[in-house]
Amino acid sequence: MLQCDIWWECTVNKHEFGIRMSDGRNPPVFLAPLAGITDLPFRNLVQSFGAGLVVSEMIASQEMVQARPSARARAALGLNDRGTAVQIAGRDAYWMAECAKLCADQGAAMIDINMGCPAKKVTNGYSGSALMRDLDHALSLIEAVVAAVDVPVTLKTRLGWDDDCLNAPDLARRAEDAGIAHITIHGRTRCQFYKGAADWAAIRAVKDAVSIPVYANGDIVDAATARRALTLSGADGVMVGRGAQGRPWTLALIAADLFGAPRPEIPTGSALIDMIIGHYQAMISFYGRSLGAKCARKHLGWYLDDWPGAQPLRRAILTEPEPDNVIRLLRTLPDTVELAAA
Ligand SMILES: Cc1cc2nc3c(=O)[nH]c(=O)nc-3n(C[C@H](O)[C@H](O)[C@H](O)COP(=O)(O)O)c2cc1C
């Protein structure tokens, strides 16, 4: 059983949410922010099985404060009382601080700063992982956000910009001095995007550089990969993104196997179909019928990927525009299925 005392002391002991380990603390197994995926319906589903913390999709700080409806709706509708960190992105200290205040006022349990997004439209605006190329500027954003809110402020970043600039330990050290509560490191550089394998061992240099908790991220999909990532990195916990797609219980299983949290009941057969329909209906209510049906398709695809006997129905389910018909089709799936536990 792994221990995570420091994590708890430093980070969220004022906040009570999520599942508990046998000693009453939350397990350090977090849901990663995934734009277009970790919306409120998905976060609720993951939390219903158990997660130490869930993080919202990235919010563009200036757009949020200036109230573009799409950005604000995502955050305003996205919070519940079970503990959601809201992730903000940007390159201007004023907008970052204002956005952090707004999210904290709306109930964000933490504010997470994005310094890892590799997308060109983000880095060309000198946000996301581009901030790793200008640590002084990155620090000015961190200081502004920390000063703006009372909730913990955390940082999610990568190993560095590229193999010649592996400066995550420097950034982490300075971020700790500026008041960051914990750091998550995706074990790739920006220039790797999502290629190759996450280098969990390289995260150890960050762990050695700071005394705040460090979370390992990248390619963790089950208890075995989580254990290996923790062993190689020395990290205090893990953050899981794509490993929860189609398997919203993944985090709870990792928390049970590695941290002594209660073991989740994983639905099979007709209970699994009910869960999927519940997720689908939650997306329809959250986004509305037309957009909800479109946004839900990727989740349905992930559920059906490993579903024996689903192939004849797959195309019909994923192309049907009318939600009632989708639900009818889902009810005709072979109900003897047990998706492999993550
Ligand atoms: C579709 C997609 C969207 C993502 N959106 C975000 C985001 O909004 N903020 C962020 O910090 N990282 C984002 N990421 C990166 C993930 O949080 C995570 O660091 C990465 O996927 C590696 O972890 P994993 O292998 O567990 O998925 C995204 C990744 C993907 C694939």
The ligand as an SDF file (V2000), in Angstrom:
LIG
                    3D

 31 33  0  0  0  0  0  0  0  0999 V2000
   -8.3130   14.9370  -26.2250 C   0  0  0  0  0  0  0  0  0  0  0  0
   -7.4030   15.4720  -25.1700 C   0  0  0  0  0  0  0  0  0  0  0  0
   -7.6820   16.6620  -24.5470 C   0  0  0  0  0  0  0  0  0  0  0  0
   -6.8210   17.1880  -23.5680 C   0  0  0  0  0  0  0  0  0  0  0  0
   -7.1460   18.3550  -22.9370 N   0  0  0  0  0  0  0  0  0  0  0  0
   -6.3310   18.8240  -21.9580 C   0  0  0  0  0  0  0  0  0  0  0  0
   -6.6660   20.0180  -21.2440 C   0  0  0  0  0  0  0  0  0  0  0  0
   -7.7030   20.6560  -21.4750 O   0  0  0  0  0  0  0  0  0  0  0  0
   -5.7870   20.4330  -20.2780 N   0  0  0  0  0  0  0  0  0  0  0  0
   -4.6280   19.7490  -19.9970 C   0  0  0  0  0  0  0  0  0  0  0  0
   -3.8720   20.1720  -19.1170 O   0  0  0  0  0  0  0  0  0  0  0  0
   -4.3090   18.6230  -20.6520 N   0  0  0  0  0  0  0  0  0  0  0  0
   -5.1360   18.1490  -21.6080 C   0  0  0  0  0  0  0  0  0  0  0  0
   -4.8290   16.9770  -22.2320 N   0  0  0  0  0  0  0  0  0  0  0  0
   -3.6720   16.1940  -21.7390 C   0  0  0  0  0  0  0  0  0  0  0  0
   -4.1350   15.1890  -20.6740 C   0  0  0  0  0  0  0  0  0  0  0  0
   -4.6240   15.8360  -19.5320 O   0  0  0  0  0  0  0  0  0  0  0  0
   -3.0130   14.2430  -20.2580 C   0  0  0  0  0  0  0  0  0  0  0  0
   -1.9430   15.0130  -19.7820 O   0  0  0  0  0  0  0  0  0  0  0  0
   -2.5280   13.3740  -21.4140 C   0  0  0  0  0  0  0  0  0  0  0  0
   -3.6170   12.8560  -22.1570 O   0  0  0  0  0  0  0  0  0  0  0  0
   -1.6580   12.2000  -20.9110 C   0  0  0  0  0  0  0  0  0  0  0  0
   -2.3690   11.4540  -19.9570 O   0  0  0  0  0  0  0  0  0  0  0  0
   -3.1780   10.1000  -20.3170 P   0  0  0  0  0  0  0  0  0  0  0  0
   -2.2380    9.2030  -21.0670 O   0  0  0  0  0  0  0  0  0  0  0  0
   -3.6130    9.5560  -18.9880 O   0  0  0  0  0  0  0  0  0  0  0  0
   -4.3370   10.5060  -21.1810 O   0  0  0  0  0  0  0  0  0  0  0  0
   -5.6520   16.4790  -23.2260 C   0  0  0  0  0  0  0  0  0  0  0  0
   -5.3590   15.2560  -23.8760 C   0  0  0  0  0  0  0  0  0  0  0  0
   -6.2130   14.7530  -24.8330 C   0  0  0  0  0  0  0  0  0  0  0  0
   -5.8810   13.4420  -25.4900 C   0  0  0  0  0  0  0  0  0  0  0  0
  1  2  1  0
  2  3  1  0
  2 30  2  0
  3  4  2  0
  4  5  1  0
  4 28  1  0
  5  6  2  0
  6  7  1  0
  6 13  1  0
  7  8  2  0
  7  9  1  0
  9 10  1  0
 10 11  2  0
 10 12  1  0
 12 13  2  0
 13 14  1  0
 14 15  1  0
 14 28  1  0
 15 16  1  0
 16 17  1  0
 16 18  1  0
 18 19  1  0
 18 20  1  0
 20 21  1  0
 20 22  1  0
 22 23  1  0
 23 24  1  0
 24 25  2  0
 24 26  1  0
 24 27  1  0
 28 29  2  0
 29 30  1  0
 30 31  1  0
M  END
$$$$
